[in-house]
């Protein structure tokens, strides 16, 4: 599927620290996926993309946008992430504090995940 290919390309660009290019892939992936919004697995995949976009924006110094995408990833039900251990989100943690990051992804009450 095009969505998966774009997500993978975005992840590869993130690993190379090409955050701006990665964002373009992730944003395009989200537009490709509009029509299947209702399916649960799709929204989980979209949540992952939103989380990765948050990481990219944080690395680019666009802190407010990064926080918004982190919040969105939490609303979309992101799973299997720990923002406290994510170096890419360090700029957010420095400004807003770690508790805030946990709240954004809906993990504030269960640290031991």
Secondary structure as UniProt FT lines:
FT   HELIX           2..15
FT   TURN            16..17
FT   HELIX           19..32
FT   HELIX           34..36
FT   TURN            37..38
FT   HELIX           40..59
FT   TURN            60..61
FT   HELIX           63..75
FT   TURN            76..77
FT   HELIX           83..85
FT   HELIX           87..89
FT   HELIX           90..96
FT   HELIX           98..104
FT   TURN            105..106
FT   TURN            108..109
FT   TURN            111..112
//
